[in-house]
């Protein structure tokens, strides 16, 4: 039984309204999907025991045809879970002879299986969906399992590094396997939470996993925190000592003693830990065997001549595999040049304070690269922030955003003096750059380009109520008449097939009305108006978010000047995450950015990924940041994995297309992605950029018109349904 069902909340099956088929909803993750049938069905409860892999709930229906909501892969397995057939929509119809089978569907927002007995069937690709054709009125059992991952327990300990080492040593017990298949996110359970007290009180009899792997680090938070995700990944026991990895009795020094350079010994150590985590993960992806498919990393390893026996490694123990990776003749730096470094979802910079230990289970779950900036680095970062982060845009670009009188229209309150960029109450820093797809800051103040992560926001993500309406509630507030035209942002939300939205637009709210809105249970609030040091500018005064009771809204966008402090107070009082601004923003650009954030969230991008795209591609985008859990999302993606099309010009005049995927809570690091463009003939690991494919204008047009998706060309942001190949070509040839 999975963790979702252990809580008594399981995926629910209902007959579709207005169309024949099944509606499946996971109330824990607030995601849903459909399977369409040739005639109306009346689902009846079925045993979950009929499925080889665990499901939380199941039903039986009689149907001749199942149709998926979009193009996807289907794996057909026998009852011993061997793959007997694989359907790829780019490769045409398959016919499966009579037998007993379990069918697994890819890219859905929860794990969905179908079970049929004593029948054969055809799997046929369509333009936008896949048909499975059975004998008339075949009994089809459909099972579903939530992707939700819940911590199994809480570990009580102190903030002393030695006590924390004992607690972190237990994190690996959350892994569901030590085989290479733990690269699949569904096989990595959530580490236990940490609660700090005056005395350690770990469960009696709790012992670290017996993997034969130990990590030794100096007894200090700044040395411990960077190894926490690696300890979880390897099931390692963490002990005081010189920095080293010990595998089956053999010692591998980490950092300077292991041949790494850095400005300090600790920086060299952090770089080495990062390499061990990322390359061991990449190699484990190459040797996992659950799907009979080739991942893009496998031919790269073979072509580079890396001496890894991909057939033999799965038979080895975790310790034996890890030793094999560590003892390769070439350094990880050389391997990066030959096979590439895996794209990584998160780098977290953490203050080396004992109280920050409570965030480490969440960083371990995300397999984050963790760094602990020194006091010197943080002091420099605070000094640099106002002069560098907030003056990146050129005056030439800014000129396009001024009004006819030569003044810049911003969103600072009309009754307040314009902000110089920050207030004195919260520091803003600029951290060292990171080569991951997103960055988080765990510490005091706010960091440019990084989500401000707190234990409270992570806990609120876990404690989100599973019960409630299956519809997605969105509130749009326009609290300034001069911004009335932005009310059309409400038309962006809900423009998705298969999802049910309730959109409510309100204008000119008073302080009590706005407070009541934040306190109501809703999925999302998009605020358009003014914010200043006194709070939200309302019709009758100012509302300070610190005066609001329990915040019921899960996520939000505060598209107003310097809204970061108000946003953090909303998270402190119960919200999961939100998009805020770090200084005054030019009103015309805020309008454009707000609409694109809305559209990205509507398309299923996590709030952190959506904000990162805005930061990287839009003027003034660097002024936007995330407070809270950057994994939070408003809706599910159409195809399971959020993706962006990056386009360049090839030397021969054709377009060069790259696809970039982003990890999400449901499709995290290690999930598998298959492109619906047949030129991409391999399967890829999430997250990351892959390609490239050279294509002509007509084919690019057809590809982009399949569905609405973000497009980035020449560093600028577009949507596939609002830009043509000729416009892209003009932009790229400038």
C-alpha positions as CSV (number, residue, x, y, z in Angstrom):
1,X,0.0,0.0,0.0
2,X,1.4,3.4,-0.9
3,X,1.7,6.4,1.3
4,X,-1.3,8.2,-0.2
5,X,-3.6,5.3,0.7
6,X,-2.1,5.0,4.1
7,X,-3.5,8.4,4.9
8,X,-7.0,7.2,3.8
9,X,-7.1,9.5,0.8
10,X,-6.9,7.8,-2.6
11,X,-7.5,8.6,-6.3
12,X,-11.2,8.7,-7.1
13,X,-12.9,7.4,-10.2
14,X,-16.1,8.8,-11.6
15,X,-18.1,8.6,-14.9
16,X,-17.3,11.6,-17.1
17,X,-20.0,14.3,-17.3
18,X,-21.0,15.2,-20.9
19,X,-18.7,12.6,-22.5
20,X,-18.2,8.8,-22.2
21,X,-15.3,7.7,-20.1
22,X,-13.6,7.8,-16.7
23,X,-12.6,10.8,-14.7
24,X,-9.7,10.1,-12.3
25,X,-8.7,12.6,-9.6
26,X,-5.9,12.5,-7.1
27,X,-7.2,14.7,-4.2
28,X,-3.8,14.8,-2.5
29,X,-2.0,16.4,-5.4
30,X,-5.0,18.1,-6.9
31,X,-4.5,16.6,-10.3
32,X,-6.8,14.8,-12.6
33,X,-6.9,12.9,-15.8
34,X,-9.4,11.2,-18.2
35,X,-9.7,7.9,-20.1
36,X,-12.4,8.1,-22.8
37,X,-14.6,5.1,-23.8
38,X,-16.8,4.3,-26.8
39,X,-19.9,4.4,-24.6
40,X,-21.0,5.5,-21.1
41,X,-19.5,3.5,-18.3
42,X,-20.5,2.8,-14.7
43,X,-17.3,2.2,-12.8
44,X,-17.5,-0.4,-10.0
45,X,-14.9,-0.8,-7.2
46,X,-12.3,-3.4,-8.0
47,X,-9.5,-5.1,-5.9
48,X,-6.2,-3.4,-6.0
49,X,-4.5,-6.9,-5.7
50,X,-4.9,-7.5,-9.5
51,X,-2.0,-5.1,-10.2
52,X,1.5,-6.3,-9.9
53,X,2.7,-2.8,-8.8
54,X,0.9,-1.0,-6.0
55,X,-2.2,1.1,-6.7
56,X,-4.2,3.0,-4.2
57,X,-7.6,2.4,-5.8
58,X,-9.2,0.6,-8.7
59,X,-12.4,0.2,-10.7
60,X,-13.8,-2.1,-13.4
61,X,-15.6,-0.9,-16.5
62,X,-16.9,-2.7,-19.6
63,X,-15.7,-1.0,-22.9
64,X,-14.5,-1.7,-26.4
65,X,-12.2,1.3,-26.7
66,X,-10.1,3.3,-24.3
67,X,-8.8,6.7,-25.6
68,X,-6.1,8.7,-23.8
69,X,-6.3,12.4,-23.3
70,X,-3.2,13.1,-25.4
71,X,-0.4,11.2,-27.3
72,X,1.7,9.1,-24.9
73,X,3.6,5.9,-24.7
74,X,2.0,2.6,-23.5
75,X,3.9,-0.3,-22.0
76,X,2.3,-3.7,-22.1
77,X,3.5,-6.1,-19.4
78,X,2.7,-9.7,-18.6
79,X,1.7,-10.6,-15.0
80,X,5.4,-11.1,-14.1
81,X,6.0,-7.5,-15.1
82,X,8.0,-8.3,-18.2
83,X,7.5,-5.9,-21.1
84,X,6.0,-7.8,-24.0
85,X,5.2,-4.8,-26.2
86,X,5.8,-1.1,-26.2
87,X,3.8,1.5,-28.1
88,X,5.4,4.7,-29.3
89,X,3.0,7.1,-31.1
90,X,5.8,8.0,-33.5
91,X,6.1,4.3,-34.6
92,X,2.6,3.4,-35.5
93,X,0.0,0.8,-34.6
94,X,0.9,-2.4,-32.5
95,X,-1.1,-5.6,-32.2
96,X,-1.0,-7.6,-29.0
97,X,-2.1,-11.3,-29.1
98,X,-4.7,-12.6,-26.6
99,X,-3.4,-13.0,-23.0
100,X,-3.4,-11.5,-19.5
101,X,-1.8,-8.0,-19.4
102,X,-1.1,-4.9,-17.4
103,X,-0.9,-1.7,-19.4
104,X,1.1,1.2,-18.1
105,X,0.4,4.8,-19.4
106,X,3.2,7.4,-19.5
107,X,3.1,11.1,-18.7
108,X,-0.2,11.1,-16.8
109,X,-0.3,13.2,-13.5
110,X,-0.6,10.0,-11.5
111,X,0.4,6.4,-12.1
112,X,-2.4,4.7,-14.1
113,X,-2.6,1.1,-15.1
114,X,-5.2,-1.0,-16.9
115,X,-5.6,-4.8,-16.5
116,X,-7.2,-7.0,-19.1
117,X,-7.4,-10.8,-19.1
118,X,-7.8,-13.3,-21.9
119,X,-8.0,-10.8,-24.7
120,X,-5.8,-9.2,-27.4
121,X,-6.0,-5.6,-28.5
122,X,-4.7,-3.0,-30.9
123,X,-3.0,0.3,-29.9
124,X,-3.5,3.0,-32.6
125,X,-2.0,6.5,-32.6
126,X,-4.3,9.4,-33.6
127,X,-3.6,13.1,-34.2
128,X,-3.9,14.0,-30.5
129,X,-4.6,10.8,-28.6
130,X,-4.1,7.1,-28.5
131,X,-6.9,4.5,-29.0
132,X,-6.8,1.0,-27.4
133,X,-9.3,-1.3,-29.2
134,X,-10.5,-4.4,-27.4
135,X,-13.1,-7.1,-28.0
136,X,-16.6,-5.8,-27.5
137,X,-17.5,-5.0,-23.9
138,X,-14.2,-6.3,-22.5
139,X,-13.8,-5.9,-18.7
140,X,-11.0,-3.4,-18.1
141,X,-9.8,-2.8,-14.6
142,X,-8.2,0.6,-14.1
143,X,-5.9,1.3,-11.1
144,X,-4.3,4.6,-10.0
145,X,-1.5,5.5,-7.5
146,X,-0.8,9.0,-6.3
147,X,2.7,10.4,-6.8
148,X,2.4,11.9,-3.4
149,X,5.4,11.3,-1.1
150,X,4.9,11.8,2.7
151,X,7.5,11.7,5.4
152,X,7.1,8.5,7.4
153,X,8.2,10.0,10.8
154,X,9.7,12.9,12.6
155,X,13.2,12.7,14.2
156,X,13.7,14.7,17.3
157,X,17.3,15.8,17.9
158,X,19.4,18.9,18.8
159,X,21.1,21.4,16.5
160,X,24.5,20.0,17.6
161,X,26.3,18.7,14.5
162,X,27.1,15.4,16.0
163,X,23.4,14.8,16.9
164,X,22.3,15.9,13.5
165,X,24.7,13.4,11.9
166,X,22.9,10.6,13.7
167,X,19.6,11.9,12.4
168,X,20.8,12.4,8.8
169,X,22.2,8.8,8.9
170,X,18.6,7.6,9.0
171,X,17.4,9.5,5.9
172,X,18.3,6.7,3.6
173,X,15.7,4.4,5.2
174,X,13.1,6.3,3.2
175,X,14.5,4.8,-0.1
176,X,12.2,2.1,-1.4
177,X,15.1,0.2,-3.2
178,X,18.9,0.4,-3.4
179,X,18.8,-0.8,-7.0
180,X,19.5,1.7,-9.9
181,X,15.7,2.0,-10.2
182,X,15.7,4.5,-7.2
183,X,16.6,7.0,-9.9
184,X,12.8,7.0,-10.6
185,X,11.3,9.6,-8.2
186,X,8.5,7.4,-7.2
187,X,11.0,5.0,-5.6
188,X,12.6,7.6,-3.5
189,X,10.5,8.1,-0.3
190,X,10.5,11.4,1.6
191,X,13.1,11.5,4.3
192,X,11.8,11.9,7.9
193,X,11.3,15.4,9.2
194,X,13.6,16.9,11.8
195,X,12.4,18.6,14.9
196,X,14.9,20.4,17.1
197,X,14.8,20.1,20.9
198,X,17.2,20.4,23.9
199,X,17.9,16.6,23.9
200,X,18.0,14.1,21.0
201,X,15.2,11.5,21.1
202,X,15.6,9.2,18.1
203,X,13.4,6.2,17.8
204,X,14.6,3.1,19.7
205,X,16.2,0.6,17.5
206,X,16.4,3.0,14.5
207,X,19.6,2.2,12.5
208,X,21.0,3.5,9.3
209,X,20.5,1.4,6.2
210,X,23.1,-1.4,5.7
211,X,24.7,-0.2,2.4
212,X,28.3,-0.4,3.4
213,X,28.8,3.3,2.8
214,X,29.9,6.0,5.3
215,X,30.5,9.7,5.0
216,X,32.9,11.5,7.3
217,X,32.9,15.3,7.7
218,X,34.1,17.8,10.3
219,X,31.7,18.4,13.2
220,X,30.3,21.7,11.8
221,X,27.0,22.7,10.1
222,X,28.8,24.1,7.1
223,X,30.5,20.7,6.4
224,X,27.4,18.6,7.3
225,X,24.7,20.4,5.3
226,X,26.3,19.9,1.8
227,X,26.5,16.1,2.3
228,X,22.9,15.5,3.5
229,X,21.4,14.8,0.0
230,X,24.4,12.6,-0.8
231,X,23.9,10.7,2.4
232,X,20.2,10.1,1.6
233,X,21.0,9.1,-2.0
234,X,23.7,6.6,-0.9
235,X,22.1,5.4,2.3
236,X,25.3,6.6,4.0
237,X,26.0,6.7,7.7
238,X,27.4,10.2,8.6
239,X,30.2,10.4,11.2
240,X,32.7,13.0,12.4
241,X,36.1,13.0,10.7
242,X,38.1,14.3,7.8
243,X,36.1,14.7,4.6
244,X,35.8,11.4,2.9
245,X,33.5,8.7,1.4
246,X,34.1,5.2,2.8
247,X,32.7,2.4,0.6
248,X,33.1,-1.2,1.7
249,X,36.1,-0.3,3.8
250,X,37.9,1.7,1.1
251,X,38.4,5.4,1.8
252,X,37.9,8.1,-0.9
253,X,39.0,11.6,0.3
254,X,36.7,14.5,-0.6
255,X,37.7,18.0,-1.5
256,X,41.4,19.2,-1.7
257,X,42.6,15.8,-0.5
258,X,40.7,14.2,-3.3
259,X,42.3,16.4,-6.0
260,X,39.7,19.2,-6.1
261,X,40.6,22.9,-6.3
262,X,38.7,25.8,-4.7
263,X,39.1,29.2,-3.1
264,X,38.9,27.4,0.2
265,X,39.1,23.8,1.3
266,X,35.4,23.8,2.0
267,X,34.6,25.1,-1.5
268,X,36.7,22.3,-3.0
269,X,34.8,19.9,-0.8
270,X,31.4,21.2,-2.0
271,X,32.4,20.8,-5.6
272,X,33.5,17.2,-5.1
273,X,30.3,16.3,-3.2
274,X,28.3,17.8,-6.1
275,X,30.2,15.7,-8.6
276,X,29.8,12.4,-6.7
277,X,26.0,13.1,-6.4
278,X,25.4,14.1,-10.0
279,X,27.6,11.6,-11.8
280,X,26.6,8.6,-9.6
281,X,23.0,9.5,-10.3
282,X,23.7,9.8,-14.1
283,X,25.4,6.4,-14.1
284,X,22.6,4.8,-12.1
285,X,20.1,6.1,-14.7
286,X,22.2,4.4,-17.5
287,X,22.0,1.0,-15.8
288,X,18.4,0.9,-14.5
289,X,16.4,-1.8,-16.2
290,X,12.7,-1.3,-15.4
291,X,11.8,-0.1,-18.9
292,X,13.2,-1.9,-21.9
293,X,14.2,1.4,-23.5
294,X,17.5,3.2,-24.1
295,X,18.1,6.5,-22.4
296,X,20.2,9.2,-24.1
297,X,23.0,8.7,-21.6
298,X,23.7,5.1,-22.6
299,X,25.1,5.8,-26.1
300,X,27.1,8.7,-24.8
301,X,28.8,6.4,-22.3
302,X,29.5,3.8,-25.0
303,X,30.7,6.4,-27.6
304,X,33.1,8.0,-25.1
305,X,34.6,4.6,-24.2
306,X,33.8,4.9,-20.5
307,X,34.7,1.5,-19.1
308,X,31.3,0.7,-17.5
309,X,29.7,-2.7,-18.0
310,X,26.1,-1.5,-18.3
311,X,24.9,-5.1,-18.4
312,X,26.8,-6.3,-15.3
313,X,26.3,-3.3,-13.1
314,X,22.6,-3.9,-12.3
315,X,23.7,-7.2,-10.7
316,X,26.1,-5.5,-8.3
317,X,25.3,-4.1,-4.8
318,X,25.0,-0.4,-4.3
319,X,28.5,-0.3,-2.7
320,X,30.0,-2.2,-5.6
321,X,28.4,0.1,-8.1
322,X,29.5,3.2,-6.2
323,X,33.1,1.9,-6.0
324,X,33.1,1.3,-9.8
325,X,32.0,4.9,-10.4
326,X,34.6,6.3,-8.0
327,X,37.4,4.3,-9.4
328,X,37.0,5.2,-13.1
329,X,40.4,6.2,-14.5
330,X,39.1,9.6,-15.6
331,X,38.1,12.4,-13.3
332,X,34.6,13.7,-13.1
333,X,35.8,16.9,-14.8
334,X,37.1,14.9,-17.8
335,X,33.9,12.8,-17.9
336,X,31.9,16.0,-18.0
337,X,33.7,17.0,-21.2
338,X,33.1,13.5,-22.7
339,X,29.5,12.5,-21.7
340,X,28.1,15.7,-20.2
341,X,27.0,16.7,-16.7
342,X,23.4,15.9,-15.9
343,X,21.2,19.0,-15.7
344,X,20.2,19.5,-12.1
345,X,17.0,20.9,-10.7
346,X,18.1,22.8,-7.6
347,X,21.1,24.4,-5.9
348,X,20.3,25.5,-2.3
349,X,22.5,28.0,-0.5
350,X,22.0,27.5,3.2
351,X,23.2,29.6,6.1
352,X,25.4,27.5,8.4
353,X,23.1,27.9,11.4
354,X,21.9,25.0,13.5
355,X,18.3,26.1,13.1
356,X,18.4,25.6,9.3
357,X,18.7,21.8,9.9
358,X,14.9,21.5,9.7
359,X,15.1,22.3,6.0
360,X,17.5,19.5,5.2
361,X,14.9,16.7,4.7
362,X,13.3,18.7,1.9
363,X,16.6,19.5,0.3
364,X,17.5,15.8,0.5
365,X,14.2,14.9,-1.1
366,X,15.0,17.2,-4.0
367,X,18.5,15.8,-4.3
368,X,19.7,19.5,-4.1
369,X,23.2,20.6,-4.5
370,X,23.8,22.3,-1.1
371,X,26.3,25.1,-0.5
372,X,27.0,27.0,2.7
373,X,28.3,30.4,1.8
374,X,30.9,31.8,4.2
375,X,30.3,34.9,6.2
376,X,32.7,36.7,3.8
377,X,30.8,35.6,0.7
378,X,27.5,36.7,2.3
379,X,28.9,40.1,3.3
380,X,30.1,40.6,-0.3
381,X,26.7,39.4,-1.6
382,X,24.8,42.0,0.5
383,X,27.1,44.8,-0.6
384,X,26.8,43.9,-4.3
385,X,23.1,43.4,-4.5
386,X,21.9,47.0,-5.0
387,X,24.7,47.9,-7.4
388,X,24.5,44.9,-9.7
389,X,21.3,42.9,-9.5
390,X,19.1,45.9,-9.9
391,X,21.0,47.8,-12.6
392,X,21.4,45.0,-15.1
393,X,19.0,46.5,-17.7
394,X,20.3,49.1,-20.0
395,X,18.9,52.6,-20.3
396,X,18.1,51.9,-23.9
397,X,15.7,49.1,-23.0
398,X,14.2,51.1,-20.2
399,X,13.4,53.9,-22.7
400,X,10.7,51.8,-24.3
401,X,8.8,51.7,-21.0
402,X,8.5,55.4,-20.2
403,X,5.4,57.5,-20.7
404,X,5.0,60.5,-22.9
405,X,6.3,62.9,-20.3
406,X,9.6,61.0,-19.9
407,X,8.9,59.5,-16.5
408,X,8.8,55.8,-15.7
409,X,5.4,54.5,-14.6
410,X,5.9,52.1,-11.7
411,X,3.7,50.2,-9.2
412,X,4.8,52.0,-6.1
413,X,1.8,53.4,-4.3
414,X,0.7,56.8,-5.6
415,X,0.5,58.0,-2.0
416,X,4.0,56.9,-1.1
417,X,7.5,58.1,-2.2
418,X,9.0,55.8,-4.8
419,X,11.2,53.2,-3.4
420,X,14.9,53.3,-4.1
421,X,14.8,49.5,-4.6
422,X,14.6,48.0,-1.1
423,X,13.4,48.8,2.4
424,X,15.7,48.8,5.4
425,X,13.7,46.0,7.1
426,X,14.9,43.0,5.0
427,X,18.3,42.7,3.4
428,X,18.6,41.6,-0.3
429,X,21.7,39.7,-1.4
430,X,23.1,38.4,-4.6
431,X,24.4,34.9,-4.2
432,X,27.2,33.3,-6.3
433,X,25.8,31.8,-9.6
434,X,24.6,28.3,-9.9
435,X,24.5,26.0,-12.9
436,X,21.3,24.3,-11.8
437,X,17.9,25.1,-13.3
438,X,16.8,26.8,-10.1
439,X,18.3,28.2,-6.9
440,X,17.0,28.5,-3.3
441,X,18.1,30.6,-0.4
442,X,17.7,29.3,3.2
443,X,18.6,32.2,5.4
444,X,17.8,35.7,6.5
445,X,16.6,38.2,3.9
446,X,16.0,37.6,0.2
447,X,18.3,36.6,-2.6
448,X,18.1,37.9,-6.2
449,X,17.2,35.0,-8.6
450,X,16.6,32.5,-5.8
451,X,13.5,31.3,-4.1
452,X,13.3,32.0,-0.4
453,X,12.8,28.6,1.1
454,X,11.6,28.0,4.7
455,X,10.7,24.9,6.7
456,X,7.3,26.3,7.2
457,X,6.5,26.7,3.5
458,X,7.7,23.1,2.9
459,X,5.5,21.8,5.7
460,X,2.5,23.7,4.4
461,X,3.0,21.9,1.0
462,X,2.9,18.5,2.8
463,X,0.0,19.4,5.0
464,X,-2.1,20.8,2.2
465,X,-5.6,19.4,2.7
466,X,-6.5,16.6,0.4
467,X,-10.2,17.0,0.7
468,X,-12.2,19.6,-1.1
469,X,-13.5,20.6,-4.5
470,X,-11.9,19.1,-7.6
471,X,-12.2,22.5,-9.3
472,X,-9.2,24.9,-9.2
473,X,-10.1,28.2,-7.6
474,X,-8.5,31.3,-8.9
475,X,-9.1,34.8,-7.5
476,X,-7.9,37.8,-9.6
477,X,-7.8,41.2,-7.7
478,X,-7.3,44.5,-9.5
479,X,-7.0,47.1,-6.8
480,X,-6.1,50.2,-8.9
481,X,-8.3,51.8,-11.6
482,X,-5.3,52.7,-13.7
483,X,-4.5,48.9,-14.0
484,X,-8.1,48.0,-15.0
485,X,-7.0,46.7,-18.4
486,X,-5.0,44.0,-16.7
487,X,-8.2,42.3,-15.6
488,X,-7.9,40.3,-18.8
489,X,-5.4,38.2,-17.0
490,X,-8.4,36.4,-15.6
491,X,-9.1,35.1,-19.1
492,X,-5.8,33.3,-19.2
493,X,-6.5,31.0,-16.2
494,X,-8.8,28.1,-17.0
495,X,-8.0,27.9,-20.8
496,X,-7.1,24.2,-20.5
497,X,-9.0,21.1,-21.7
498,X,-9.7,18.4,-19.1
499,X,-9.3,20.8,-16.1
500,X,-12.1,22.6,-14.2
501,X,-11.4,26.2,-13.0
502,X,-13.5,28.6,-11.0
503,X,-12.3,32.1,-11.9
504,X,-13.4,35.1,-9.8
505,X,-12.4,38.7,-10.7
506,X,-12.8,41.5,-8.1
507,X,-11.9,45.1,-8.2
508,X,-11.2,47.9,-5.7
509,X,-11.3,45.7,-2.5
510,X,-11.2,47.3,0.9
511,X,-8.8,46.1,3.6
512,X,-11.3,43.8,5.2
513,X,-12.4,42.4,1.8
514,X,-8.8,41.7,0.8
515,X,-8.0,40.1,4.1
516,X,-11.1,37.9,3.9
517,X,-10.0,36.8,0.4
518,X,-6.5,35.8,1.6
519,X,-8.1,33.9,4.5
520,X,-10.5,31.9,2.3
521,X,-9.5,28.4,1.1
522,X,-8.6,28.9,-2.5
523,X,-5.9,27.6,-4.8
524,X,-4.4,30.9,-6.2
525,X,-4.7,34.7,-5.9
526,X,-3.3,37.0,-8.6
527,X,-3.0,40.5,-7.1
528,X,-2.6,43.5,-9.4
529,X,-2.2,46.9,-7.6
530,X,0.2,48.8,-5.3
531,X,2.2,47.6,-2.4
532,X,4.4,49.8,-0.2
533,X,6.0,49.4,3.2
534,X,2.6,49.8,4.9
535,X,1.1,47.0,3.0
536,X,-1.4,46.4,0.2
537,X,-3.0,49.6,-1.1
538,X,-6.8,49.2,-0.7
539,X,-9.8,51.4,-1.2
540,X,-9.9,52.4,2.4
541,X,-6.2,52.3,3.5
542,X,-3.5,49.7,3.7
543,X,-3.5,46.0,4.7
544,X,-0.4,44.5,6.2
545,X,-0.3,40.8,5.5
546,X,1.1,40.3,9.0
547,X,-2.4,41.3,10.3
548,X,-4.1,38.6,8.4
549,X,-5.1,35.5,10.3
550,X,-4.5,32.0,8.8
551,X,-4.0,32.4,5.1
552,X,-6.1,29.9,3.2
553,X,-4.8,30.7,-0.3
554,X,-2.2,28.1,-1.4
555,X,-0.3,30.2,-3.9
556,X,-0.2,33.7,-5.2
557,X,1.3,36.3,-7.5
558,X,1.8,39.8,-6.1
559,X,2.4,41.9,-9.2
560,X,3.2,45.1,-7.4
561,X,6.3,47.1,-6.5
562,X,8.6,45.6,-3.7
563,X,6.0,43.1,-2.7
564,X,8.5,40.6,-1.2
565,X,7.9,41.4,2.5
566,X,4.1,41.1,2.1
567,X,4.5,37.9,0.2
568,X,6.8,36.4,2.9
569,X,4.2,37.3,5.6
570,X,1.6,35.4,3.6
571,X,3.8,32.4,3.5
572,X,4.5,32.8,7.2
573,X,0.8,32.7,7.9
574,X,-0.1,29.7,5.8
575,X,0.4,30.1,2.1
576,X,2.7,27.6,0.3
577,X,4.5,29.8,-2.2
578,X,4.1,33.0,-4.2
579,X,5.8,35.2,-6.8
580,X,6.9,38.6,-5.6
581,X,9.0,41.6,-6.7
582,X,12.2,42.7,-5.1
583,X,11.9,46.4,-6.1
584,X,9.8,48.9,-8.0
585,X,8.8,47.5,-11.4
586,X,7.9,49.4,-14.5
587,X,4.1,49.1,-14.9
588,X,4.1,48.3,-18.6
589,X,6.6,45.5,-18.1
590,X,4.8,44.3,-15.0
591,X,1.7,43.9,-17.1
592,X,3.5,41.8,-19.7
593,X,5.4,39.7,-17.1
594,X,2.2,39.1,-15.1
595,X,0.4,37.7,-18.1
596,X,3.3,35.4,-19.0
597,X,3.5,34.1,-15.4
598,X,-0.2,33.5,-15.4
599,X,0.0,31.6,-18.7
600,X,3.0,29.5,-17.4
601,X,1.2,28.6,-14.2
602,X,-2.0,27.8,-16.2
603,X,0.2,25.4,-18.4
604,X,1.4,23.5,-15.3
605,X,4.8,25.0,-14.7
606,X,5.9,24.9,-11.0
607,X,6.0,28.4,-9.6
608,X,9.8,28.3,-9.4
609,X,10.3,27.2,-13.0
610,X,7.9,29.8,-14.3
611,X,9.6,32.6,-12.4
612,X,13.1,31.4,-13.5
613,X,12.0,31.6,-17.2
614,X,10.8,35.1,-16.6
615,X,14.0,36.1,-14.8
616,X,16.1,34.8,-17.7
617,X,14.2,36.1,-20.7
618,X,12.3,39.2,-19.9
619,X,13.4,42.8,-19.2
620,X,12.8,43.5,-15.5
621,X,12.4,39.7,-15.0
622,X,15.3,39.7,-12.5
623,X,13.2,41.8,-10.1
624,X,10.8,38.9,-9.6
625,X,11.4,36.1,-7.1
626,X,9.7,33.2,-5.3
627,X,8.9,33.0,-1.6
628,X,8.1,29.6,-0.2
629,X,8.2,26.2,-1.8
630,X,9.2,26.6,-5.5
631,X,7.8,23.2,-6.3
632,X,4.2,24.4,-5.8
633,X,2.0,24.5,-8.9
634,X,-1.5,25.7,-9.9
635,X,-2.4,23.0,-12.5
636,X,-0.9,19.9,-14.1
637,X,0.9,20.0,-17.4
638,X,-0.8,18.7,-20.6
639,X,1.9,16.0,-21.1
640,X,3.2,15.3,-17.6
641,X,6.5,17.2,-17.9
642,X,6.8,21.0,-18.3
643,X,8.8,21.7,-21.4
644,X,10.2,24.7,-23.4
645,X,11.3,24.8,-27.0
646,X,14.6,26.6,-27.5
647,X,15.3,27.6,-31.1
648,X,18.5,28.7,-32.8
649,X,19.6,29.2,-36.4
650,X,21.8,26.4,-37.9
651,X,24.6,27.3,-40.3
652,X,22.6,25.7,-43.3
653,X,19.7,28.1,-42.8
654,X,17.4,25.6,-41.0
655,X,16.1,26.0,-37.5
656,X,17.9,24.1,-34.7
657,X,15.5,22.9,-32.0
658,X,16.3,22.0,-28.5
659,X,13.7,20.8,-25.9
660,X,14.2,21.7,-22.3
661,X,12.2,19.8,-19.6
662,X,11.6,21.0,-16.0
663,X,11.2,18.9,-13.0
664,X,8.0,19.2,-11.0
665,X,6.6,17.6,-7.8
666,X,5.0,14.8,-9.7
667,X,7.7,14.4,-12.4
668,X,10.9,15.0,-10.5
669,X,14.6,14.4,-11.1
670,X,15.0,11.0,-12.8
671,X,11.6,10.8,-14.5
672,X,11.6,9.8,-18.2
673,X,10.5,12.0,-21.0
674,X,9.8,11.1,-24.6
675,X,9.3,13.8,-27.2
676,X,6.4,13.7,-29.6
677,X,8.7,14.9,-32.4
678,X,9.9,11.7,-34.1
679,X,13.3,13.1,-34.8
680,X,14.1,12.7,-31.1
681,X,14.4,8.9,-31.2
682,X,15.5,8.3,-27.6
683,X,14.2,8.7,-24.1
684,X,15.5,11.4,-21.9
685,X,16.0,12.0,-18.2
686,X,14.1,14.9,-16.5
687,X,15.2,17.7,-16.1
688,X,17.4,18.9,-18.8
689,X,17.9,20.2,-22.3
690,X,18.3,17.7,-25.2
691,X,18.6,17.8,-28.9
692,X,19.3,19.2,-31.3
693,X,17.2,18.6,-34.4
694,X,17.5,20.7,-37.6
695,X,14.1,21.4,-39.2
696,X,12.7,23.6,-42.0
697,X,10.1,26.3,-41.5
698,X,7.0,24.2,-42.4
699,X,7.9,21.4,-40.1
700,X,8.7,23.8,-37.2
701,X,5.3,25.4,-37.8
702,X,3.5,22.1,-37.7
703,X,5.4,21.1,-34.5
704,X,4.7,24.4,-32.7
705,X,1.0,24.3,-33.6
706,X,0.4,20.9,-32.0
707,X,-0.1,22.7,-28.7
708,X,0.6,25.9,-26.9
709,X,4.1,25.9,-25.4
710,X,6.8,28.4,-24.4
711,X,9.4,29.2,-27.1
712,X,12.7,30.9,-26.4
713,X,14.6,32.4,-29.3
714,X,17.6,34.8,-29.2
715,X,17.0,35.1,-25.4
716,X,13.4,36.3,-25.8
717,X,10.2,34.7,-24.6
718,X,7.3,33.7,-27.0
719,X,4.3,31.4,-27.1
720,X,4.1,28.9,-29.9
721,X,0.6,29.9,-30.9
722,X,1.5,33.6,-31.1
723,X,4.7,33.5,-33.1
724,X,5.5,32.3,-36.6
725,X,8.7,30.7,-38.0
726,X,9.3,33.8,-40.1
727,X,9.1,36.0,-37.0
728,X,11.5,33.7,-35.2
729,X,13.8,33.8,-38.2
730,X,13.8,37.6,-38.2
731,X,14.5,37.7,-34.5
732,X,17.3,35.1,-34.7
733,X,19.0,36.8,-37.7
734,X,19.1,40.3,-36.1
